[in-house]
Amino acid sequence: MRRLLSLLYESLLLAAVLMIGALPFVLVAHGIERTVARPLLQFYLLALAGAYFIWQWRRGGQTLAMKTWRLKLVTRDGGPLALRHVGVRYVMALAGTLLLGAGFFWALLDREGLFLHDRVAGTKVINDE
């Protein structure tokens, strides 16, 4: 339940980051043809979200939402996260989200309750109490 609430809070924080982050792109790309600007904006926003998550996870294993709900991301053996772990986790979480949340629903079937992106990346979310 805490992971679900953290995900909901995270979506609000991410929406704010993306809205604020989109402003410079919109100002710079004002005169660009829409058929070119739209895919560039989408790629830019995916990169911005990736930078946000990867930086937060590498910095301390927690985003603001994870800190609020006292959750922490660690490697499967409880060790510190490498760039490889968080990079793979972001890419797989993005893919699972694009597949209608299949990566998150995976946790309902996983014997350890891991999300698919955690299973692939070698990470897990723990209670940080």
C-alpha positions as CSV (number, residue, x, y, z in Angstrom):
1,M,0.0,0.0,0.0
2,R,2.9,2.4,0.8
3,R,4.4,1.7,-2.6
4,L,1.1,2.6,-4.3
5,L,0.7,5.8,-2.4
6,S,4.3,6.7,-3.1
7,L,3.6,6.1,-6.8
8,L,0.6,8.4,-6.7
9,Y,2.6,11.1,-4.9
10,E,5.5,10.6,-7.3
11,S,3.2,11.2,-10.3
12,L,2.2,14.6,-8.9
13,L,5.8,15.6,-8.3
14,L,6.9,14.3,-11.8
15,A,4.1,16.3,-13.4
16,A,5.4,19.5,-11.7
17,V,9.0,18.7,-12.8
18,L,7.9,18.1,-16.4
19,M,5.7,21.2,-16.6
20,I,8.4,23.5,-15.2
21,G,11.0,21.7,-17.3
22,A,8.9,22.0,-20.5
23,L,8.8,25.8,-20.3
24,P,12.4,26.4,-21.6
25,F,11.8,24.0,-24.5
26,V,8.5,25.7,-25.4
27,L,10.1,29.1,-25.4
28,V,13.1,28.0,-27.5
29,A,11.0,25.8,-29.9
30,H,8.3,28.4,-30.4
31,G,8.8,28.9,-34.2
32,I,9.6,25.2,-35.0
33,E,7.2,23.2,-37.1
34,R,4.8,21.2,-34.9
35,T,5.6,17.9,-36.6
36,V,9.2,18.4,-35.6
37,A,8.7,20.0,-32.3
38,R,6.3,17.5,-30.8
39,P,8.6,14.4,-31.0
40,L,11.5,16.5,-29.8
41,L,9.5,17.7,-26.8
42,Q,8.5,14.1,-26.0
43,F,12.1,12.9,-26.2
44,Y,13.2,15.9,-24.1
45,L,10.5,15.2,-21.4
46,L,11.5,11.5,-21.3
47,A,15.2,12.5,-20.9
48,L,14.2,15.1,-18.2
49,A,12.2,12.4,-16.3
50,G,15.1,10.0,-16.6
51,A,17.6,12.6,-15.3
52,Y,15.3,13.3,-12.3
53,F,14.8,9.7,-11.3
54,I,18.4,8.6,-12.0
55,W,19.8,11.5,-10.1
56,Q,17.5,11.0,-7.1
57,W,18.0,7.2,-6.9
58,R,21.8,7.5,-7.3
59,R,22.1,10.3,-4.7
60,G,20.5,8.4,-1.9
61,G,18.1,5.7,-3.2
62,Q,15.1,7.9,-2.6
63,T,13.0,10.5,-4.4
64,L,11.0,13.0,-2.4
65,A,7.9,10.7,-2.6
66,M,9.9,7.8,-1.4
67,K,11.3,9.8,1.5
68,T,7.8,10.9,2.5
69,W,6.6,7.3,2.6
70,R,9.8,6.0,4.1
71,L,10.8,3.8,1.2
72,K,14.3,3.3,-0.2
73,L,15.7,1.7,-3.4
74,V,18.7,-0.6,-2.9
75,T,20.3,-3.5,-4.8
76,R,18.8,-6.9,-4.3
77,D,21.5,-7.7,-1.7
78,G,20.9,-4.4,0.1
79,G,24.0,-2.6,-1.3
80,P,24.5,0.8,-2.9
81,L,23.1,1.5,-6.3
82,A,25.4,1.8,-9.4
83,L,24.5,3.8,-12.4
84,R,23.8,0.6,-14.3
85,H,21.1,-0.4,-11.7
86,V,19.2,2.9,-11.9
87,G,19.6,3.3,-15.7
88,V,18.2,-0.2,-16.3
89,R,15.4,0.4,-13.8
90,Y,14.4,3.7,-15.4
91,V,14.3,2.2,-18.9
92,M,12.4,-0.9,-17.8
93,A,10.0,1.2,-15.7
94,L,9.3,3.4,-18.7
95,A,8.7,0.3,-20.9
96,G,6.4,-1.2,-18.3
97,T,4.5,2.0,-18.0
98,L,4.0,2.3,-21.8
99,L,2.7,-1.3,-21.8
100,L,-0.3,-0.1,-19.7
101,G,1.5,-0.5,-16.4
102,A,2.4,-4.2,-16.9
103,G,5.7,-3.7,-15.1
104,F,3.9,-2.5,-12.0
105,F,1.2,-5.2,-12.2
106,W,4.0,-7.8,-12.3
107,A,4.4,-7.3,-8.6
108,L,1.1,-9.0,-8.0
109,L,2.5,-12.2,-9.6
110,D,6.1,-12.0,-8.4
111,R,7.0,-14.3,-5.5
112,E,8.9,-11.5,-3.8
113,G,6.5,-8.7,-4.7
114,L,9.0,-7.0,-7.0
115,F,8.1,-4.8,-9.9
116,L,9.3,-6.1,-13.2
117,H,11.8,-3.2,-13.5
118,D,13.2,-4.1,-10.1
119,R,13.5,-7.8,-11.0
120,V,15.4,-6.9,-14.2
121,A,17.6,-4.2,-12.7
122,G,18.6,-6.2,-9.6
123,T,17.0,-3.7,-7.2
124,K,14.2,-3.7,-4.6
125,V,12.2,-1.1,-2.7
126,I,12.5,-1.5,1.1
127,N,10.9,0.2,4.1
128,D,13.4,2.8,5.4
129,E,12.4,3.0,9.1
